[in-house]
Amino acid sequence: MDRSVKPGDDFYAFANGTWQKNTEIPATHGSYGMFNKLQELSFSRIRSILEDAETHAGSQLGDFYASFLDEATTDRKGLAPLKPWMEQIAAAKDKSALAATTAALQRQGIRTIFDLPGPLQQPVSPDDKQPQVEVFHLLQGGLGLPSRDYYLKNDAALVLARSAYVTYLTRLLELAGQANAATRAQAVLAFEQKIAQVHWTGVDSRDVNKSYNRWTSADFVAKAPGFDWPSYLAGLGLSKQAMFIVGQPSAFTGEARAWTAASLAVLQDHLLLHLLDKYAPYLSKPFVDAHFAFRGTALTGTLQNQARWERGVDLVTLQMRDAVGQRYVAKFFPPETKAVADRIIRTVVAAWRERLKSIAWMSPATREKARAKLAAMLPLVGYTSHWRNYATLRVVRGDLVGNVQRAYAFEFQYQLSKLTAPTNRDDWDMTPMRVDAEEDPVRNIITIPAAILQPPYFDPKADLAVNYGGIGAFIGHEISHLFDDQGRKYDPAGKLTDWWTPADVARFTVLTDQLIKQYDAYEPITGQHIQGGLTLGENMADLAGITVGHQAYRMALGGKAAPLLDGFTGEQRFYLGWAQIWRVKYRESALRAQLLSDPHPPGQQRVAEVRNRSDWYKAFSVQAGQQLYLPASERVQIW
């Protein structure tokens, strides 16, 4: 804390100022905060699991980890592991052949002109309008920079990022022994700029009504002509798939048009470079260094790559998450911790139930349906009850690239298998080791992994106020996503449908527009504001989280007075608990990347959400004239 700062002037600095002054961003990070701190703890724990597995012959986890640590073998092999794919790309005699190769590479984790959701490319999930049915999802793709703004805006920093990108693409081609590297890299940038012009904005893409578009295989041919869809879908193993969900239809049309206009050579280079970029971290040191120089330093300001063991932990955790997770939970997540977390969740749900009884702007009929949706919600806490089996995944020591390729293929095949199975609400998208949480409105669930259930977010032995200001508000945040501007469009069964009255929507929109305007005014970097429309869901969730978390805290007290601890009242400790989970420092380039493409606002503005809570003003005697002060009429209160 920095007690020289008045809470009403800068509550973030009051709660975190000394940490902010004394904390150095590690050279291996573009930003550093509590998520990173806990992730480091998770990594060290996973390392112990993997090092133990290494000592057992034939252990998949141990062999995968050992293959990454074996830098000498990786350096000796150089580019050889990718040569078959490079030769297949070069051998494509026409665009139809290249479309088939594109699909084959997509099964190996390569992000191509059309993209698949998720870090592991996990495209199969429930149909928003038929939640009991799993369906294949496709998204706009083809960009190597973080978002369309990096291609289309001419701010000095973004022009510099484009230049660094061309330098990186040139270096990849040179390392791959390709001629005319600089000219070819520039041509790929020009092609991606054409794709960026048709890409949807982040604001449009997060609109679930706009992004829900059911297409048959014939629709792809009719609505996005010029790309060989039959060859591509056959390559994905989807020739007989009856229905797909397309995220951004006009972008598909535009991307297919760009594909038609481009030369075969440029399309081959585009696919080759996306292959090299994806697998560069698993190749020899020159590729690793080139990848980090761009993805790390140029884009986020990170000065030093993570230690090799950390990158190995990250890779194995991503590719064999349940095998790692099962061991992690058994060793580091005691049942007593889960029991206390479950109790807090029940209290937060009870607080939500109470609030839904009396929301003034919501009609009585809609309130009843909202309460039914809350009652049907399933909280997933700690870890899955259905661990995946990796028995058929072949892992070989000394074959890092092969292991990565086979792991992606294994995951893709698992995704396809879901198309013929009923929806499983307990199919976790997260690992128990991930420091985060999420919601899924189609399955009407929230997921709270084991790794987030640690200080400063949660401590089973901590003061109630701090726990409810931290994990209590965090849980309230996730639940609110089921009722935010997009989540509200799903009914209690998870079906995308209009179940609010037009009057409810109108009153709700007045409030959300106020919040958008409030966040649009923040300017974390000179000339770069927060995009209130892009961050609306998170801003609403933060406001709901502290609102409902605060009510849950009062319910947990059971009518008893909160003790005075360290000179702070329970009310004050609740808000300090909230503020201190969001402490984070940024390098400017990392902050800019977040502002341009991330739906989450920076930590300082997440803390500032308290200015909408009248009980915060009372707790800290905040007065008119102080920087965070808002007149009561301007304080946004939704839930």
CORCORFEN-V176697 format. One record per residue. N is the residue number from 0. RES is the residue in three letters. SS is DSSP state (A for helix, B for strand, O for the rest). PHI is phi in radians with two decimals (none if undefined). Layout:
# CORCORFEN-V176697
n={N & N}
res={RES & RES}
ss={SS & SS}
phi={PHI & PHI}
This chain:
# CORCORFEN-V176697
n={0 & 1 & 2 & 3 & 4 & 5 & 6 & 7 & 8 & 9 & 10 & 11 & 12 & 13 & 14 & 15 & 16 & 17 & 18 & 19 & 20 & 21 & 22 & 23 & 24 & 25 & 26 & 27 & 28 & 29 & 30 & 31 & 32 & 33 & 34 & 35 & 36 & 37 & 38 & 39 & 40 & 41 & 42 & 43 & 44 & 45 & 46 & 47 & 48 & 49 & 50 & 51 & 52 & 53 & 54 & 55 & 56 & 57 & 58 & 59 & 60 & 61 & 62 & 63 & 64 & 65 & 66 & 67 & 68 & 69 & 70 & 71 & 72 & 73 & 74 & 75 & 76 & 77 & 78 & 79 & 80 & 81 & 82 & 83 & 84 & 85 & 86 & 87 & 88 & 89 & 90 & 91 & 92 & 93 & 94 & 95 & 96 & 97 & 98 & 99 & 100 & 101 & 102 & 103 & 104 & 105 & 106 & 107 & 108 & 109 & 110 & 111 & 112 & 113 & 114 & 115 & 116 & 117 & 118 & 119 & 120 & 121 & 122 & 123 & 124 & 125 & 126 & 127 & 128 & 129 & 130 & 131 & 132 & 133 & 134 & 135 & 136 & 137 & 138 & 139 & 140 & 141 & 142 & 143 & 144 & 145 & 146 & 147 & 148 & 149 & 150 & 151 & 152 & 153 & 154 & 155 & 156 & 157 & 158 & 159 & 160 & 161 & 162 & 163 & 164 & 165 & 166 & 167 & 168 & 169 & 170 & 171 & 172 & 173 & 174 & 175 & 176 & 177 & 178 & 179 & 180 & 181 & 182 & 183 & 184 & 185 & 186 & 187 & 188 & 189 & 190 & 191 & 192 & 193 & 194 & 195 & 196 & 197 & 198 & 199 & 200 & 201 & 202 & 203 & 204 & 205 & 206 & 207 & 208 & 209 & 210 & 211 & 212 & 213 & 214 & 215 & 216 & 217 & 218 & 219 & 220 & 221 & 222 & 223 & 224 & 225 & 226 & 227 & 228 & 229 & 230 & 231 & 232 & 233 & 234 & 235 & 236 & 237 & 238 & 239 & 240 & 241 & 242 & 243 & 244 & 245 & 246 & 247 & 248 & 249 & 250 & 251 & 252 & 253 & 254 & 255 & 256 & 257 & 258 & 259 & 260 & 261 & 262 & 263 & 264 & 265 & 266 & 267 & 268 & 269 & 270 & 271 & 272 & 273 & 274 & 275 & 276 & 277 & 278 & 279 & 280 & 281 & 282 & 283 & 284 & 285 & 286 & 287 & 288 & 289 & 290 & 291 & 292 & 293 & 294 & 295 & 296 & 297 & 298 & 299 & 300 & 301 & 302 & 303 & 304 & 305 & 306 & 307 & 308 & 309 & 310 & 311 & 312 & 313 & 314 & 315 & 316 & 317 & 318 & 319 & 320 & 321 & 322 & 323 & 324 & 325 & 326 & 327 & 328 & 329 & 330 & 331 & 332 & 333 & 334 & 335 & 336 & 337 & 338 & 339 & 340 & 341 & 342 & 343 & 344 & 345 & 346 & 347 & 348 & 349 & 350 & 351 & 352 & 353 & 354 & 355 & 356 & 357 & 358 & 359 & 360 & 361 & 362 & 363 & 364 & 365 & 366 & 367 & 368 & 369 & 370 & 371 & 372 & 373 & 374 & 375 & 376 & 377 & 378 & 379 & 380 & 381 & 382 & 383 & 384 & 385 & 386 & 387 & 388 & 389 & 390 & 391 & 392 & 393 & 394 & 395 & 396 & 397 & 398 & 399 & 400 & 401 & 402 & 403 & 404 & 405 & 406 & 407 & 408 & 409 & 410 & 411 & 412 & 413 & 414 & 415 & 416 & 417 & 418 & 419 & 420 & 421 & 422 & 423 & 424 & 425 & 426 & 427 & 428 & 429 & 430 & 431 & 432 & 433 & 434 & 435 & 436 & 437 & 438 & 439 & 440 & 441 & 442 & 443 & 444 & 445 & 446 & 447 & 448 & 449 & 450 & 451 & 452 & 453 & 454 & 455 & 456 & 457 & 458 & 459 & 460 & 461 & 462 & 463 & 464 & 465 & 466 & 467 & 468 & 469 & 470 & 471 & 472 & 473 & 474 & 475 & 476 & 477 & 478 & 479 & 480 & 481 & 482 & 483 & 484 & 485 & 486 & 487 & 488 & 489 & 490 & 491 & 492 & 493 & 494 & 495 & 496 & 497 & 498 & 499 & 500 & 501 & 502 & 503 & 504 & 505 & 506 & 507 & 508 & 509 & 510 & 511 & 512 & 513 & 514 & 515 & 516 & 517 & 518 & 519 & 520 & 521 & 522 & 523 & 524 & 525 & 526 & 527 & 528 & 529 & 530 & 531 & 532 & 533 & 534 & 535 & 536 & 537 & 538 & 539 & 540 & 541 & 542 & 543 & 544 & 545 & 546 & 547 & 548 & 549 & 550 & 551 & 552 & 553 & 554 & 555 & 556 & 557 & 558 & 559 & 560 & 561 & 562 & 563 & 564 & 565 & 566 & 567 & 568 & 569 & 570 & 571 & 572 & 573 & 574 & 575 & 576 & 577 & 578 & 579 & 580 & 581 & 582 & 583 & 584 & 585 & 586 & 587 & 588 & 589 & 590 & 591 & 592 & 593 & 594 & 595 & 596 & 597 & 598 & 599 & 600 & 601 & 602 & 603 & 604 & 605 & 606 & 607 & 608 & 609 & 610 & 611 & 612 & 613 & 614 & 615 & 616 & 617 & 618 & 619 & 620 & 621 & 622 & 623 & 624 & 625 & 626 & 627 & 628 & 629 & 630 & 631 & 632 & 633 & 634 & 635 & 636 & 637 & 638}
res={MET & ASP & ARG & SER & VAL & LYS & PRO & GLY & ASP & ASP & PHE & TYR & ALA & PHE & ALA & ASN & GLY & THR & TRP & GLN & LYS & ASN & THR & GLU & ILE & PRO & ALA & THR & HIS & GLY & SER & TYR & GLY & MET & PHE & ASN & LYS & LEU & GLN & GLU & LEU & SER & PHE & SER & ARG & ILE & ARG & SER & ILE & LEU & GLU & ASP & ALA & GLU & THR & HIS & ALA & GLY & SER & GLN & LEU & GLY & ASP & PHE & TYR & ALA & SER & PHE & LEU & ASP & GLU & ALA & THR & THR & ASP & ARG & LYS & GLY & LEU & ALA & PRO & LEU & LYS & PRO & TRP & MET & GLU & GLN & ILE & ALA & ALA & ALA & LYS & ASP & LYS & SER & ALA & LEU & ALA & ALA & THR & THR & ALA & ALA & LEU & GLN & ARG & GLN & GLY & ILE & ARG & THR & ILE & PHE & ASP & LEU & PRO & GLY & PRO & LEU & GLN & GLN & PRO & VAL & SER & PRO & ASP & ASP & LYS & GLN & PRO & GLN & VAL & GLU & VAL & PHE & HIS & LEU & LEU & GLN & GLY & GLY & LEU & GLY & LEU & PRO & SER & ARG & ASP & TYR & TYR & LEU & LYS & ASN & ASP & ALA & ALA & LEU & VAL & LEU & ALA & ARG & SER & ALA & TYR & VAL & THR & TYR & LEU & THR & ARG & LEU & LEU & GLU & LEU & ALA & GLY & GLN & ALA & ASN & ALA & ALA & THR & ARG & ALA & GLN & ALA & VAL & LEU & ALA & PHE & GLU & GLN & LYS & ILE & ALA & GLN & VAL & HIS & TRP & THR & GLY & VAL & ASP & SER & ARG & ASP & VAL & ASN & LYS & SER & TYR & ASN & ARG & TRP & THR & SER & ALA & ASP & PHE & VAL & ALA & LYS & ALA & PRO & GLY & PHE & ASP & TRP & PRO & SER & TYR & LEU & ALA & GLY & LEU & GLY & LEU & SER & LYS & GLN & ALA & MET & PHE & ILE & VAL & GLY & GLN & PRO & SER & ALA & PHE & THR & GLY & GLU & ALA & ARG & ALA & TRP & THR & ALA & ALA & SER & LEU & ALA & VAL & LEU & GLN & ASP & HIS & LEU & LEU & LEU & HIS & LEU & LEU & ASP & LYS & TYR & ALA & PRO & TYR & LEU & SER & LYS & PRO & PHE & VAL & ASP & ALA & HIS & PHE & ALA & PHE & ARG & GLY & THR & ALA & LEU & THR & GLY & THR & LEU & GLN & ASN & GLN & ALA & ARG & TRP & GLU & ARG & GLY & VAL & ASP & LEU & VAL & THR & LEU & GLN & MET & ARG & ASP & ALA & VAL & GLY & GLN & ARG & TYR & VAL & ALA & LYS & PHE & PHE & PRO & PRO & GLU & THR & LYS & ALA & VAL & ALA & ASP & ARG & ILE & ILE & ARG & THR & VAL & VAL & ALA & ALA & TRP & ARG & GLU & ARG & LEU & LYS & SER & ILE & ALA & TRP & MET & SER & PRO & ALA & THR & ARG & GLU & LYS & ALA & ARG & ALA & LYS & LEU & ALA & ALA & MET & LEU & PRO & LEU & VAL & GLY & TYR & THR & SER & HIS & TRP & ARG & ASN & TYR & ALA & THR & LEU & ARG & VAL & VAL & ARG & GLY & ASP & LEU & VAL & GLY & ASN & VAL & GLN & ARG & ALA & TYR & ALA & PHE & GLU & PHE & GLN & TYR & GLN & LEU & SER & LYS & LEU & THR & ALA & PRO & THR & ASN & ARG & ASP & ASP & TRP & ASP & MET & THR & PRO & MET & ARG & VAL & ASP & ALA & GLU & GLU & ASP & PRO & VAL & ARG & ASN & ILE & ILE & THR & ILE & PRO & ALA & ALA & ILE & LEU & GLN & PRO & PRO & TYR & PHE & ASP & PRO & LYS & ALA & ASP & LEU & ALA & VAL & ASN & TYR & GLY & GLY & ILE & GLY & ALA & PHE & ILE & GLY & HIS & GLU & ILE & SER & HIS & LEU & PHE & ASP & ASP & GLN & GLY & ARG & LYS & TYR & ASP & PRO & ALA & GLY & LYS & LEU & THR & ASP & TRP & TRP & THR & PRO & ALA & ASP & VAL & ALA & ARG & PHE & THR & VAL & LEU & THR & ASP & GLN & LEU & ILE & LYS & GLN & TYR & ASP & ALA & TYR & GLU & PRO & ILE & THR & GLY & GLN & HIS & ILE & GLN & GLY & GLY & LEU & THR & LEU & GLY & GLU & ASN & MET & ALA & ASP & LEU & ALA & GLY & ILE & THR & VAL & GLY & HIS & GLN & ALA & TYR & ARG & MET & ALA & LEU & GLY & GLY & LYS & ALA & ALA & PRO & LEU & LEU & ASP & GLY & PHE & THR & GLY & GLU & GLN & ARG & PHE & TYR & LEU & GLY & TRP & ALA & GLN & ILE & TRP & ARG & VAL & LYS & TYR & ARG & GLU & SER & ALA & LEU & ARG & ALA & GLN & LEU & LEU & SER & ASP & PRO & HIS & PRO & PRO & GLY & GLN & GLN & ARG & VAL & ALA & GLU & VAL & ARG & ASN & ARG & SER & ASP & TRP & TYR & LYS & ALA & PHE & SER & VAL & GLN & ALA & GLY & GLN & GLN & LEU & TYR & LEU & PRO & ALA & SER & GLU & ARG & VAL & GLN & ILE & TRP}
ss={O & O & O & O & O & O & O & O & O & O & A & A & A & A & A & A & A & A & A & A & A & A & O & O & O & O & O & O & O & O & B & B & B & A & A & A & A & A & A & A & A & A & A & A & A & A & A & A & A & A & A & A & A & A & O & O & O & O & O & A & A & A & A & A & A & A & A & A & A & O & A & A & A & A & A & A & A & O & O & A & A & A & A & A & A & A & A & A & A & A & A & O & O & O & A & A & A & A & A & A & A & A & A & A & A & A & O & O & O & O & O & O & O & B & B & O & O & O & O & O & O & O & O & B & B & B & B & O & O & B & B & B & B & B & B & B & B & B & B & B & O & O & O & O & O & O & O & O & A & A & A & A & O & O & O & A & A & A & A & A & A & A & A & A & A & A & A & A & A & A & A & A & A & A & A & O & O & O & O & O & A & A & A & A & A & A & A & A & A & A & A & A & A & A & A & A & A & A & O & O & O & A & A & A & A & O & O & O & O & O & O & O & O & B & B & O & A & A & A & A & A & A & A & O & O & O & O & O & A & A & A & A & A & A & A & O & O & O & O & O & O & O & O & B & B & B & O & O & A & A & A & A & A & A & A & A & A & A & A & A & A & O & O & A & A & A & A & A & A & A & A & A & A & A & A & A & A & A & A & A & A & A & O & O & A & A & A & A & A & A & A & A & A & A & A & A & A & A & A & A & O & O & O & O & O & O & O & A & A & A & A & A & A & A & A & A & A & A & A & O & A & A & A & A & A & A & A & A & A & A & A & A & O & O & A & A & A & A & A & A & A & A & A & A & A & A & A & A & A & A & A & A & A & A & A & O & O & O & O & O & O & O & O & A & A & A & A & A & A & A & A & A & A & A & A & A & O & B & B & B & B & B & O & O & O & O & O & O & O & O & O & O & O & O & O & O & O & O & O & A & A & A & A & A & A & A & A & A & A & A & A & A & A & A & A & A & A & A & O & O & O & O & O & O & O & O & O & O & O & O & O & O & O & O & O & O & B & B & B & B & O & O & O & O & B & B & B & B & B & A & A & A & O & O & O & O & O & O & O & O & O & O & O & A & A & A & A & A & A & A & A & A & A & A & A & A & A & A & A & A & A & O & O & O & O & O & A & A & A & B & O & O & O & O & O & B & O & O & O & O & O & A & A & A & A & A & A & A & A & A & A & A & A & A & A & A & A & A & A & A & O & O & O & O & B & O & O & B & O & O & O & O & O & O & O & A & A & A & A & A & A & A & A & A & A & A & A & A & A & A & A & A & A & A & A & A & A & O & O & O & O & O & O & O & B & O & O & B & O & A & A & A & A & A & A & A & A & A & A & A & A & O & O & B & B & B & O & A & A & A & A & A & A & A & A & A & A & O & O & O & O & O & A & A & A & A & A & A & A & A & A & A & O & A & A & A & A & A & A & A & O & O & O & O & O & O & O & O & O & O & O & A & A & A & O & O & O & O & O}
phi={none & -2.23 & -1.32 & -1.34 & -1.61 & -1.34 & -0.93 & -1.31 & -1.59 & -2.73 & -1.16 & -1.06 & -1.18 & -1.02 & -1.41 & -2.32 & -1.02 & -1.19 & -1.01 & -1.09 & -1.25 & -1.61 & -1.55 & -1.74 & -1.21 & -1.00 & -1.04 & -1.56 & -2.30 & -1.56 & -2.57 & -2.63 & -2.69 & -1.23 & -1.06 & -1.12 & -1.05 & -1.25 & -1.15 & -1.07 & -1.11 & -1.05 & -1.07 & -1.14 & -1.20 & -1.13 & -0.98 & -1.10 & -1.15 & -1.25 & -1.16 & -1.15 & -1.12 & -1.01 & -1.38 & -1.85 & -1.06 & 1.44 & -1.26 & -1.05 & -1.09 & -1.10 & -1.20 & -1.12 & -1.11 & -1.08 & -1.14 & -1.33 & -1.19 & -1.36 & -1.16 & -1.08 & -1.14 & -1.07 & -1.14 & -1.13 & -1.28 & 1.02 & -1.55 & -0.90 & -1.07 & -1.68 & -0.98 & -1.02 & -1.24 & -1.09 & -1.16 & -1.17 & -1.11 & -1.15 & -1.41 & -1.09 & -1.51 & -2.69 & -1.24 & -1.15 & -1.11 & -1.21 & -1.10 & -1.16 & -1.15 & -1.00 & -1.13 & -1.07 & -1.24 & -1.11 & -1.23 & -1.80 & 1.63 & -1.40 & -1.51 & -2.01 & -1.06 & -2.03 & -1.93 & -2.06 & -1.23 & 1.57 & -1.12 & -1.76 & 1.00 & -2.02 & -1.48 & -1.78 & -2.67 & -1.06 & -1.20 & -1.01 & -1.83 & -2.44 & -1.03 & -1.45 & -1.99 & -1.51 & -2.49 & -1.56 & -1.92 & -2.24 & -2.22 & -1.04 & -2.72 & 1.63 & -1.77 & -1.67 & -1.59 & -1.06 & -2.79 & -1.02 & -1.04 & -1.14 & -1.66 & -1.83 & -1.71 & -1.98 & -1.01 & -0.97 & -1.16 & -1.36 & -1.08 & -1.10 & -1.12 & -1.12 & -1.11 & -1.12 & -1.13 & -1.12 & -1.05 & -1.15 & -1.07 & -1.08 & -1.10 & -1.05 & -1.15 & -1.12 & -1.09 & -1.50 & 1.32 & -1.63 & -1.44 & 0.90 & -1.06 & -1.11 & -1.11 & -1.20 & -1.10 & -1.11 & -1.18 & -1.18 & -1.04 & -1.06 & -1.13 & -1.18 & -1.12 & -1.15 & -1.14 & -1.04 & -1.11 & -1.79 & -1.16 & -1.29 & -1.28 & -1.07 & -1.13 & -1.19 & -1.17 & -1.47 & -1.40 & -1.19 & -1.25 & -1.16 & -1.58 & -1.74 & -2.43 & -1.51 & -2.15 & -1.54 & -1.06 & -1.17 & -1.11 & -1.04 & -1.14 & -1.36 & -1.68 & -2.34 & -1.21 & 1.92 & -1.82 & -1.42 & -1.15 & -1.01 & -1.16 & -1.15 & -1.17 & -1.13 & -1.11 & -1.43 & 1.44 & -2.14 & -1.03 & -1.73 & -1.24 & -1.38 & -2.46 & -2.32 & -1.93 & -1.86 & -1.32 & -2.40 & -0.96 & -1.14 & -1.17 & -1.08 & -1.07 & -1.18 & -1.19 & -1.12 & -1.14 & -1.12 & -1.06 & -1.11 & -1.33 & -1.36 & -1.32 & -1.03 & -1.11 & -1.16 & -1.13 & -1.12 & -1.15 & -1.06 & -1.19 & -1.03 & -1.22 & -1.21 & -1.14 & -1.13 & -1.11 & -1.13 & -1.71 & -0.94 & -1.13 & -1.93 & -1.85 & -1.20 & -0.99 & -1.01 & -1.20 & -1.02 & -1.16 & -1.12 & -1.06 & -1.19 & -1.01 & -1.61 & -1.12 & -1.59 & -1.28 & -1.13 & -1.51 & -2.17 & 1.36 & -1.16 & -1.59 & -2.53 & -1.20 & -1.09 & -0.99 & -1.07 & -1.11 & -1.16 & -1.14 & -1.17 & -1.05 & -1.06 & -1.13 & -1.15 & -1.10 & -1.17 & -1.46 & -2.31 & -1.08 & -1.28 & -1.12 & -1.25 & -1.05 & -1.08 & -1.28 & -1.08 & -1.10 & -1.07 & -1.67 & -2.20 & -2.27 & -1.18 & -1.01 & -1.12 & -1.12 & -1.09 & -1.11 & -1.18 & -1.08 & -1.03 & -1.14 & -1.12 & -1.07 & -1.05 & -1.20 & -1.13 & -1.10 & -1.10 & -1.15 & -1.05 & -1.05 & -1.16 & -1.15 & -1.23 & -1.29 & -2.39 & -1.13 & -1.17 & -1.44 & -1.77 & -1.17 & -0.97 & -1.13 & -1.22 & -1.05 & -1.14 & -1.17 & -1.12 & -1.19 & -1.15 & -1.15 & -1.08 & -1.12 & -1.49 & -1.08 & -1.96 & -1.51 & -1.81 & -2.13 & 1.57 & -2.89 & -1.27 & -1.75 & -2.27 & -1.31 & -1.23 & -1.89 & -1.87 & -1.00 & -1.57 & -1.46 & -1.53 & -2.09 & -2.23 & -1.07 & 1.49 & -2.25 & -1.08 & -1.06 & -1.08 & -1.10 & -1.13 & -1.04 & -1.16 & -1.17 & -1.13 & -1.12 & -1.08 & -1.13 & -1.10 & -1.14 & -1.07 & -1.05 & -1.08 & -1.12 & -1.19 & -1.13 & -1.90 & -2.09 & -1.19 & -1.06 & -1.95 & -1.19 & -1.72 & -1.51 & -1.21 & -1.58 & -1.96 & -1.69 & -1.08 & -1.54 & -1.48 & -1.57 & -3.08 & -2.74 & -2.78 & -2.25 & -2.38 & -1.21 & -1.27 & -1.60 & 0.93 & -2.29 & -2.14 & -2.15 & -2.12 & -1.19 & -1.01 & -1.18 & -1.42 & -1.53 & -2.52 & -1.04 & -1.56 & -1.31 & -2.78 & -2.54 & -1.03 & -1.82 & -1.51 & -1.00 & -0.95 & -1.06 & -1.17 & -1.12 & -1.32 & -1.24 & -1.62 & -1.21 & -1.07 & -1.18 & -1.10 & -1.16 & -1.01 & -1.03 & -1.13 & -1.07 & -1.11 & -1.05 & -1.26 & -2.23 & -1.39 & -1.09 & -1.82 & -1.04 & -1.12 & -1.41 & -1.88 & -1.45 & -1.00 & -1.54 & 1.53 & -1.54 & -1.28 & -2.83 & -1.45 & -2.09 & -1.68 & -1.31 & -0.96 & -1.17 & -1.03 & -1.07 & -1.10 & -1.17 & -1.10 & -1.14 & -1.00 & -1.25 & -1.19 & -1.10 & -1.09 & -1.22 & -1.01 & -1.09 & -1.06 & -1.39 & -1.02 & -1.34 & -1.28 & -2.29 & -1.10 & -2.14 & -0.91 & 1.54 & -2.21 & -1.52 & -1.15 & -1.59 & -1.02 & -1.26 & -1.24 & -1.64 & -0.96 & -1.03 & -1.24 & -1.15 & -1.09 & -1.18 & -1.10 & -1.11 & -1.13 & -1.04 & -1.28 & -1.18 & -1.32 & -1.06 & -1.16 & -1.14 & -1.10 & -1.05 & -1.12 & -1.14 & -1.16 & -1.17 & 1.05 & 1.51 & -1.44 & -1.32 & -1.31 & -1.25 & -1.53 & -2.21 & 0.93 & 1.45 & -2.06 & -1.30 & -1.04 & -1.06 & -1.16 & -1.16 & -1.02 & -1.25 & -1.17 & -1.03 & -1.13 & -1.13 & -1.39 & -1.33 & -1.80 & -1.20 & -2.84 & -2.05 & -2.21 & -1.40 & -1.04 & -1.16 & -1.20 & -1.13 & -1.10 & -1.05 & -1.15 & -1.14 & -1.48 & -2.38 & -1.79 & -1.27 & -1.68 & -1.32 & -1.10 & -1.02 & -1.07 & -1.35 & -1.17 & -1.12 & -1.15 & -1.00 & -1.04 & -1.14 & -1.60 & -1.88 & -1.09 & -1.25 & -1.19 & -1.01 & -1.18 & -1.10 & -2.00 & 0.92 & -1.31 & -2.06 & -0.98 & 1.77 & -1.38 & -1.12 & -1.55 & -1.12 & -2.16 & -1.01 & -0.93 & -1.22 & -1.79 & -1.38 & -1.46 & -2.31 & -1.78 & -1.81}
